């Protein structure tokens, strides 16, 4: 059962998710890899960590960023299988991501590509949480919302970027540091941290799915 808005963060089940793609457009570009790790309250469950590469012919122009080669993609799994694994892993959990709108846009497009309805649990965005923390102290500095800079602010060690599982784990660690700071004034629940899309974003997502 999906957690409701009153579920407190000490027991909130999440799944930190990250995707690697051929580019930045969910309309033109394609999903190449997905990584995730469960977060149970304040504990990261490394036993549930997974990374799947999608079987593709072409790594796209972003190959210098994600590093996935033709051989990696040829050895990958069919997109439908990867999405089925993700759907199962997300069951009963809140999706957690850094810049969640980006990951969800690509996941929506991927589910549409295999003829399935997207999975859309409540989601929490660590980029949004970081903006919220920083605006307490005035203007948000340039680049301060990037994952590595946000981790740096919380005293977390550097990690290798642009690996789906590595970035999912980096996001999970950042989330725990953020909610520890946000919750210093009292007990928080899901409604205090979940991301709320504007009606315009929801309309755009619906139109994107209609276009296939």
Phi, psi and omega per residue, in radians:
X1 nan 2.334 -3.123
X2 -1.189 2.342 3.120
X3 -1.031 2.572 3.085
X4 -1.687 3.068 -3.031
X5 -1.110 -0.339 -3.108
X6 -1.637 0.039 3.087
X7 -1.147 2.181 -3.106
X8 -1.329 2.655 -3.016
X9 -1.175 -0.386 -3.134
X10 -1.220 -0.297 3.109
X11 -2.155 0.093 -3.055
X12 -1.226 2.160 3.078
X13 -1.559 2.169 3.124
X14 -2.180 2.905 2.982
X15 -2.291 1.924 3.084
X16 -1.309 2.196 -3.010
X17 -2.228 2.498 3.000
X18 -2.471 2.585 3.124
X19 -2.163 2.631 2.946
X20 -2.017 2.461 -2.984
X21 -2.396 2.952 3.117
X22 -1.322 -0.241 -3.117
X23 -3.064 -2.792 -3.017
X24 -1.806 -0.107 -3.085
X25 -1.817 2.052 3.099
X26 -1.184 -0.237 3.096
X27 -1.436 -0.779 -3.070
X28 -1.675 -0.534 -3.009
X29 -1.718 3.002 -2.994
X30 -2.260 2.727 3.098
X31 -1.310 2.319 3.134
X32 -1.971 -0.579 -3.101
X33 -2.726 2.637 3.081
X34 -2.343 2.356 3.046
X35 -2.265 2.622 3.113
X36 -2.699 2.791 3.073
X37 -2.591 2.305 3.127
X38 -1.259 2.560 3.010
X39 -2.186 2.062 -3.133
X40 -1.895 1.713 -3.081
X41 1.174 -1.905 3.134
X42 -1.940 0.355 -3.090
X43 -2.183 2.289 3.060
X44 -1.573 2.192 -3.091
X45 -1.704 1.595 -3.095
X46 -1.157 -0.362 3.128
X47 -1.165 -0.362 3.136
X48 -1.716 0.119 -3.113
X49 -1.234 2.387 -3.138
X50 -2.486 2.658 3.017
X51 -2.471 2.197 3.132
X52 -2.185 2.311 3.016
X53 -1.682 2.389 -3.126
X54 -1.541 2.388 3.122
X55 -1.215 2.069 -3.130
X56 -2.475 2.917 3.081
X57 -1.618 -0.475 -2.960
X58 -2.392 2.207 3.112
X59 -1.313 -0.176 3.096
X60 1.404 -3.132 -3.082
X61 -1.230 -0.316 -3.087
X62 -1.524 0.285 -3.086
X63 -1.042 -0.568 3.131
X64 -1.214 -0.273 3.128
X65 -1.635 -0.951 -3.069
X66 -1.486 -0.366 3.049
X67 1.296 0.153 -3.140
X68 -1.423 2.190 -3.080
X69 -1.654 3.014 3.061
X70 -1.008 -0.707 3.126
X71 -1.100 -0.719 3.101
X72 -1.024 -0.789 -3.078
X73 -1.248 -0.628 3.104
X74 -1.120 -0.526 3.135
X75 -1.543 0.027 -3.104
X76 -1.296 -3.129 -3.133
X77 -1.815 2.693 3.096
X78 -0.993 2.540 -3.091
X79 -0.971 -0.745 -3.104
X80 -1.063 -0.669 3.124
X81 -1.177 -0.740 3.126
X82 -1.080 -0.765 -3.132
X83 -1.185 -0.593 3.088
X84 -1.128 -0.700 3.092
X85 -1.120 -0.732 3.126
X86 -1.144 -0.767 3.122
X87 -1.007 -0.747 3.125
X88 -1.126 -0.773 -3.101
X89 -1.139 -0.545 -3.120
X90 -1.425 -0.192 -3.095
X91 -0.992 2.137 3.108
X92 1.345 0.199 -3.091
X93 -2.188 2.771 3.016
X94 -1.596 2.397 3.098
X95 -1.394 2.334 3.131
X96 -2.120 2.280 3.137
X97 -2.729 2.771 3.021
X98 -1.661 2.025 -2.936
X99 1.116 1.100 -3.041
X100 -1.024 -0.553 -3.120
X101 -1.042 -0.646 3.124
X102 -1.151 -0.907 -3.116
X103 -1.069 -0.748 -3.112
X104 -1.173 -0.612 3.115
X105 -1.098 -0.756 3.118
X106 -1.226 -0.644 3.113
X107 -1.189 -0.699 3.067
X108 -1.013 -0.815 -3.136
X109 -1.118 -0.661 -3.133
X110 -1.168 -0.763 3.095
X111 -1.092 -0.699 3.098
X112 -1.098 -0.618 -3.116
X113 -1.149 -0.445 3.116
X114 -1.797 0.196 3.057
X115 1.332 0.486 -3.124
X116 -2.114 2.692 3.016
X117 -1.236 2.434 3.135
X118 -1.174 2.703 3.044
X119 -1.603 2.168 -3.057
X120 -2.319 1.308 3.030
X121 -1.299 3.010 2.970
X122 -0.968 2.632 3.141
X123 -2.356 2.692 3.121
X124 -2.181 2.346 -3.089
X125 -2.007 2.071 -3.130
X126 -1.227 -0.405 3.034
X127 -1.155 -0.758 3.099
X128 -1.115 -0.709 3.123
X129 -1.112 -0.672 3.129
X130 -1.155 -0.704 3.080
X131 -1.059 -0.724 3.140
X132 -1.095 -0.735 3.124
X133 -1.161 -0.748 -3.063
X134 -1.247 -0.600 -3.124
X135 -1.212 -0.219 3.015
X136 -1.092 -0.470 -3.043
X137 -1.919 0.268 3.102
X138 1.961 -2.571 -3.069
X139 -1.193 2.493 3.139
X140 -1.420 2.143 -3.123
X141 -1.132 2.739 3.103
X142 -1.029 2.348 3.096
X143 1.215 0.066 -3.050
X144 -1.208 -0.307 -3.097
X145 -1.598 -0.101 3.108
X146 -1.156 2.637 -3.019
X147 -0.988 -0.840 -3.070
X148 -1.181 -0.592 3.118
X149 -1.255 -0.658 3.108
X150 -1.116 -0.747 3.105
X151 -1.093 -0.720 -3.136
X152 -1.027 -0.743 -3.141
X153 -1.063 -0.570 -3.117
X154 -1.611 0.144 3.090
X155 1.325 0.348 3.125
X156 -1.532 2.569 -3.057
X157 -1.238 2.739 3.081
X158 -1.094 2.609 3.083
X159 -2.307 2.812 3.069
X160 -1.271 2.201 -3.093
X161 -1.525 2.813 3.019
X162 1.142 0.612 2.867
X163 -2.090 2.224 -2.981
X164 -0.992 -0.798 -3.128
X165 -1.278 -0.730 3.139
X166 -1.052 -0.728 -3.139
X167 -1.254 -0.586 3.074
X168 -1.112 -0.748 3.111
X169 -1.166 -0.706 3.105
X170 -1.069 -0.684 3.101
X171 -1.147 -0.743 -3.141
X172 -1.078 -0.749 3.127
X173 -1.145 -0.714 3.109
X174 -1.088 -0.757 3.134
X175 -0.975 -0.798 -3.115
X176 -1.107 -0.666 3.096
X177 -1.176 -0.692 -3.121
X178 -1.150 -0.812 -3.077
X179 -1.239 -0.460 3.048
X180 -1.111 -0.696 3.111
X181 -1.288 -0.763 -3.124
X182 -1.122 -0.618 -3.052
X183 -1.541 0.132 -3.084
X184 -1.133 -0.350 -3.135
X185 -1.707 0.049 -3.134
X186 2.756 3.100 -3.084
X187 -1.404 2.303 -3.113
X188 -1.883 2.746 3.039
X189 -2.277 3.097 -3.039
X190 -0.973 -0.706 -3.085
X191 -1.091 -0.370 -3.125
X192 -1.370 -0.315 -3.035
X193 -2.229 -0.181 -3.051
X194 -1.200 2.692 3.123
X195 -1.507 2.399 3.107
X196 -2.060 2.015 3.134
X197 -1.331 2.522 3.041
X198 -1.259 2.833 3.127
X199 -1.085 -0.543 -3.133
X200 -1.174 -0.732 3.095
X201 -1.131 -0.684 3.132
X202 -1.147 -0.682 3.110
X203 -1.128 -0.770 3.139
X204 -1.075 -0.735 3.120
X205 -1.105 -0.693 3.121
X206 -1.138 -0.753 3.120
X207 -1.130 -0.663 3.130
X208 -1.111 -0.720 3.118
X209 -1.184 -0.631 3.125
X210 -1.116 -0.592 -3.140
X211 -1.304 -0.271 3.134
X212 1.351 nan nan
